[in-house]
Amino acid sequence: MTRVLLAVVLAVTVLGAAPPSYAAGRGVQPVPVPKDGRAVDTSHPDHVVGRGTARSCTSAAVVRAVRAGGVITFDCGPDPVTIRMTRTAKVLNESRRVVIDGGGLVTLDGGGKRRILYQDTCDRRQHWTTSHCDDQPFPQLVVQHLTLAHGNATGQHEEGGGGGAILARGGRLKIVDSRFLGNSCDRRGPDLGGAAVRVFDQHRDQPVYVVGSEFRGGRCSNGAALSSIRVSWRVLNSTFVGNRAIGHGANPARSGTPGGGSGGAIYLDGNRFTLDLGGTLIRSNVANEGGGAVFFVSNDRTGTMRVRHSTLERNVSRGFETQGLPGIFFLGARRPSVTDSVVR
């Protein structure tokens, strides 16, 4: 299904049609998307980046719009456009909601030099925060119909590092019909990760939705697409291909090593959290240590994972993985539930 058709399906859903059922991965059966995971209606934006031409769509305009908050769309002309980000766009904590909708035509490109988007409810530099900042309900950040490419969080160690394209802590994060290409973060370290997306805590432990999205070519010590601490995920109808966890020495780091190398595509750590993989393709990802596809460690063994209508194949774990689950290293409450899926 083309990206244009995906956008149409999601737009129709917002207007009240049946839940969408679409897949990003060839040969993978899609699963329905619940209301909370669908795209947001952006037909009445608060801010429009651009004035009808590609030249009018600038990094400065994106940074201003994200700082102002609300619903953000783009008017950069009829053709696809790449906006070279010269600064990281940062969400202010006073914002109730920040929706960035690229309309399927816009790429925000970090140039391999900087993180693209940043939200942290515990960062006082972003203004209002509280003693329970990890559980603040706002801001709610939604990224949809957008490409984020060549973001780089190397050396950016807020919250432990990671998040080449997006770092988010607190509030809520949702990603719909978006592409993450060639993002990166530090090459070594035992518990940092998320070449594309790094997340800490969500309001009332609600899950991060990743729907109809694609992650390719990520490089980081751990979690070369997604990484989180104490966060649940619903990853639906999405694709992960060619991502690499390039650290060495695992976590905790073996003596004489810098640590890292786990979770070729996804790296999750914490206590009570969940991972739901539905209608998703994870193929040809590599971990120098454990979990070529998924590294999942629930420290108190309460976390759970399910795989449904998905294909996980040819994911390489060069160090270790759970017996009988190729490409997965799992420590949790019980063995992952695998239904109508291929894991090989």
C-alpha positions in Angstrom: 0.0 0.0 0.0 1.4 3.4 -0.9 2.0 6.1 1.6 -0.7 8.3 0.0 -3.2 5.6 0.4 -2.1 5.1 4.0 -2.7 8.7 4.7 -6.2 8.5 3.1 -7.1 5.5 5.2 -6.0 7.2 8.4 -7.8 10.4 7.5 -11.0 8.5 6.9 -10.6 6.8 10.2 -10.4 10.1 12.0 -13.8 11.0 10.6 -15.4 7.9 12.2 -15.0 5.0 9.8 -14.2 1.5 10.8 -10.7 1.0 12.5 -8.0 0.9 9.8 -6.4 -2.4 8.9 -3.2 -1.9 6.8 0.3 -3.3 6.8 3.7 -1.8 6.2 5.4 -5.2 5.8 5.1 -7.4 2.7 3.4 -10.7 3.5 2.4 -9.6 7.0 -1.3 -9.6 8.0 -2.3 -6.2 9.3 -4.1 -5.8 12.6 -6.9 -3.2 13.4 -5.7 0.0 15.0 -7.5 1.2 18.2 -8.7 4.8 18.3 -5.8 5.9 20.6 -3.3 4.8 17.9 -4.9 6.6 14.9 -3.8 9.8 13.2 -5.0 13.1 14.5 -7.2 15.4 12.4 -5.1 18.3 11.3 -7.6 20.0 9.0 -7.6 23.1 11.2 -3.9 23.7 12.1 -2.7 26.2 14.6 0.6 26.8 12.7 1.6 26.2 9.0 5.3 26.0 8.2 6.0 27.5 4.8 4.2 29.8 2.3 3.8 27.5 -0.7 7.4 27.0 -1.7 10.2 24.7 -0.6 12.4 27.6 0.2 9.9 29.0 2.7 10.1 25.7 4.7 13.1 26.3 7.0 14.6 24.8 10.1 13.9 28.0 12.0 10.2 27.9 11.1 9.9 24.3 12.3 11.7 25.2 15.6 9.3 28.1 16.1 6.2 26.1 15.4 7.2 23.3 17.7 8.0 25.8 20.5 4.6 27.4 20.0 2.8 24.1 20.2 -0.6 23.0 18.8 -1.3 21.4 15.4 1.4 22.0 12.9 1.2 21.3 9.1 3.3 22.3 6.1 2.8 24.3 2.9 6.0 23.7 1.0 4.6 23.3 -2.5 3.3 20.2 -4.3 6.6 18.2 -4.3 8.4 16.3 -1.5 10.7 18.6 0.4 13.7 18.0 2.8 14.2 20.5 5.6 17.7 20.6 6.9 17.5 21.0 10.6 20.1 23.4 12.0 18.7 23.2 15.5 16.8 20.7 17.5 13.1 21.4 17.7 12.1 21.4 21.4 8.6 21.1 22.9 7.8 23.4 25.8 6.1 21.8 28.8 3.3 24.3 28.8 2.0 22.8 25.5 -1.0 20.5 25.9 -0.5 19.0 22.5 2.0 19.2 19.7 1.0 17.5 16.4 3.5 17.5 13.5 1.9 16.4 10.3 4.2 16.2 7.2 1.4 15.3 4.8 3.5 12.5 3.4 5.8 15.1 1.7 8.1 16.4 4.3 11.4 15.1 5.6 13.1 16.6 8.6 16.8 15.9 8.2 19.4 16.2 11.1 22.3 16.0 8.6 24.0 13.4 10.8 24.8 16.3 13.3 21.9 16.7 15.7 18.8 15.3 17.3 15.6 16.4 15.5 12.9 16.5 18.2 13.1 16.8 22.0 10.5 16.6 24.7 11.3 16.2 28.4 8.7 17.1 31.1 11.4 16.9 33.8 13.7 19.5 32.0 13.2 22.8 33.7 14.8 24.5 30.7 11.6 23.6 28.9 9.7 25.6 31.5 6.8 24.3 33.7 7.5 21.0 35.5 6.4 19.4 38.7 7.7 17.0 41.4 5.9 14.2 39.6 7.2 15.2 36.2 7.4 11.6 34.9 3.7 11.3 35.2 2.5 14.7 33.8 -0.3 14.2 31.3 1.1 16.8 28.9 2.6 17.6 26.5 1.2 15.0 24.0 3.5 14.8 21.1 2.1 13.2 17.8 4.3 12.7 14.8 2.4 11.6 11.7 2.9 11.4 7.9 6.5 12.6 8.3 10.0 11.3 7.6 12.8 11.9 10.1 16.2 11.2 8.7 19.9 11.3 9.7 19.2 12.5 13.3 22.2 12.0 15.5 22.2 12.1 19.3 25.8 11.1 19.7 27.2 12.9 22.8 23.7 14.2 23.8 23.4 12.5 27.1 20.2 14.0 28.5 18.3 11.1 30.2 21.2 8.8 29.6 21.6 9.4 25.8 19.9 8.1 22.7 17.0 9.3 20.5 18.7 10.4 17.3 15.4 11.5 15.8 13.2 11.8 18.9 13.8 11.8 22.6 10.7 11.9 24.7 10.1 11.8 28.5 6.8 12.2 30.2 3.5 13.2 28.7 2.5 11.0 25.7 4.1 10.1 22.4 2.4 8.7 19.3 4.0 7.9 15.9 1.7 7.2 12.9 2.6 6.6 9.2 6.1 7.9 9.5 9.6 6.9 8.3 12.8 6.9 10.2 15.9 6.6 8.0 19.6 6.4 8.9 19.3 7.8 12.4 22.1 7.2 15.0 23.3 7.7 18.6 26.3 6.8 20.6 28.2 3.7 19.3 29.0 2.4 22.8 27.6 2.2 26.3 25.6 -0.4 28.2 22.2 1.2 28.6 21.7 4.0 26.1 19.9 3.5 22.9 17.3 4.4 20.4 18.9 5.5 17.1 15.5 6.7 16.0 13.4 7.0 19.2 14.2 6.9 22.9 11.4 7.2 25.5 11.3 7.5 29.3 8.0 7.1 31.2 4.5 8.0 29.9 1.5 9.4 31.7 -0.1 6.7 33.8 2.1 4.1 32.1 0.1 4.3 29.0 1.8 2.8 25.9 3.6 4.5 23.1 1.8 3.8 19.8 3.9 3.2 16.7 1.5 2.6 13.8 2.1 2.0 10.1 5.7 3.3 10.3 9.1 2.2 9.0 12.6 2.1 10.6 15.6 1.5 8.4 19.4 1.9 8.7 19.6 2.9 12.4 22.9 2.6 14.2 23.4 2.8 17.9 25.0 1.0 20.8 21.6 -0.5 21.7 18.1 -0.4 20.2 19.0 0.8 16.7 15.3 1.8 16.1 13.4 2.0 19.4 14.7 2.1 23.0 13.0 2.8 26.3 13.2 2.5 30.1 9.9 1.7 32.0 7.7 2.2 28.9 5.1 0.0 27.2 4.7 -0.1 23.4 2.1 -1.1 20.9 3.9 -1.5 17.6 1.3 -2.1 14.9 1.6 -2.7 11.1 5.2 -1.4 11.0 8.5 -2.4 9.4 12.1 -2.7 10.9 14.8 -3.5 8.4 18.6 -3.2 8.4 19.1 -1.7 11.9 22.2 -2.5 13.9 23.1 -2.4 17.6 26.8 -1.9 17.3 28.0 -1.7 20.9 30.1 -4.4 22.5 30.0 -5.9 26.0 26.3 -6.1 26.8 24.6 -4.7 30.0 26.1 -4.6 32.5 29.2 -4.2 30.5 31.6 -7.1 30.6 35.0 -6.3 32.1 37.3 -4.5 29.6 34.4 -3.6 27.3 32.5 -0.3 26.8 29.1 -2.2 27.0 26.1 -2.3 24.7 25.3 -4.2 21.5 21.8 -5.4 22.3 18.4 -5.0 20.5 19.1 -4.8 16.8 15.7 -3.2 16.3 14.1 -2.8 19.7 15.7 -2.5 23.2 13.4 -2.3 26.2 14.4 -2.3 29.9 12.6 -1.6 33.2 10.1 -3.4 35.4 6.4 -3.7 34.7 6.0 -2.9 31.0 4.6 -4.6 27.9 5.4 -5.0 24.2 2.7 -5.7 21.7 3.9 -6.5 18.1 1.0 -6.8 15.7 1.1 -6.9 11.9 4.8 -6.0 12.0 7.8 -7.1 10.0 11.2 -7.2 11.6 13.8 -8.5 9.2 17.6 -8.5 8.8 18.5 -6.5 11.9 21.7 -7.3 13.8 22.8 -7.1 17.5 26.5 -7.6 18.3 25.3 -9.1 21.6 21.7 -10.1 22.4 18.4 -9.8 20.6 18.9 -9.2 16.9 15.2 -8.2 16.7 14.1 -7.5 20.3 15.9 -7.2 23.6 13.4 -7.3 26.4 14.5 -7.3 30.1 11.9 -6.8 32.9 14.1 -6.5 35.9 11.5 -7.7 38.4 10.1 -10.2 35.9 6.6 -8.7 35.6 6.9 -7.5 32.0 5.0 -9.3 29.2 5.3 -9.5 25.4 3.1 -10.8 22.6 3.7 -11.2 18.9 0.7 -11.6 16.6 0.2 -11.6 12.8 3.9 -10.7 12.5 7.1 -11.9 10.9 10.5 -11.8 12.6 13.1 -13.3 10.4 16.8 -13.3 9.6 17.6 -11.2 12.7 21.1 -11.9 13.9 22.0 -12.2 17.6 25.8 -12.5 17.6 26.0 -13.1 21.4 22.9 -14.6 22.9 19.1 -15.0 22.5 16.3 -17.0 24.2 16.2 -20.6 23.1 13.4 -21.3 20.6 12.9 -17.6 19.8 15.4 -16.6 17.1 16.3 -13.0 17.3 14.7 -12.4 20.7 16.3 -12.1 24.1 13.5 -12.1 26.7 13.4 -12.0 30.5 9.9 -11.4 31.9 6.8 -12.8 33.6 6.4 -15.7 31.2 7.4 -16.7 27.8 6.2 -14.4 25.0 2.8 -15.2 23.4 3.3 -15.9 19.7 0.2 -16.3 17.6 -0.3 -16.5 13.8 3.3 -15.3 13.4 6.6 -16.4 12.0 9.8 -16.2 14.2 12.8 -17.7 12.5 
